[in-house]
Amino acid sequence: MKLIKLWPIFFIFAVANVFADTKIGFVDTQRILREASPAVRAAKKLEKEFEPRRAEMQRVSTQGKLLQQVLDKKQYIGK
């Protein structure tokens, strides 16, 4: 009769023993893809290819901001 009452305790110890050997790992795939040699080379190649375009867009953006300032001043003076 006592053995029947103690079976949940035996069960818990048996399950705990099974899970004690289980190991869970984590793989950061984003880091692997970002730091892999082919990814680094491709990123440098793309950076080199698009740098002139980025500089041109920055220049056009600056011109647009200056033009907006000029137009705002003219509109303010015209009121």
N, C-alpha and C positions, 0 to 999 in steps of 0.2 A: 504494500500500500504506500509506503514511504517513497519507493522508487517511482511510482506513478506521479506523485506530487513533485518530485525533483526533475522530471524530464524536461521542463522548460529551461532550467538552469544548464543541463547538459547540452541542450540544443543551442543555447546562446554561446556557450564555450566552443562548440563545434563550428558554428558559423563564424565566430570571431577568429578562430584559427585559420579558416579558409581565406578570409579577407586579409589576414595579416601578411600573407605572401603576395597579395595583389599590389602591383605598382602601376600608377597612372603617370604618363608622361605628357608633356606639352611641347608642341612644335610651332614655333613662330614662323609661319610661311611668308608673311610679309617681310620679315627681316632677312630670310633666306633669299627671297627674290630681289630685295634691295641691295644686299651685300655680295651677291654672287658675282664672279668676275665678268661673265657675259653681260649682266645687267649694268654693272659699273661702266663697262666699255660702251654699251649702247646709250647710257645716259650722257656720257661725255660727248659722244658723237652727235646726239640730238641737241645738246646744249651748244655745241660749236656750230651746227647747222642753223639753228634758230636765233642765235645771238644778233646777227644783223637785222633780222625782222623785229626782234624785241626793241633794239635801239631805235629803229625807225618809228615804231609805234610810240615809244616814249617821246621822241621828238615831235611827232604829230600831236600827241596829247598836250604837250607843253605849248605848242602853237595854238591849239584850240582854246586852252585856258587863257592865254594872253589875248586872243581875239575876243573871247567872252568878256574879259575885263574892259577892253576898249569899247565894245558895244554897250556895256553897262554904263560906262562913263558918258558916252554920247547920249544915251537915253536919259540919264540923270540931268545932263546939261540942257537937253531939249525940253524938259518939263517946265 
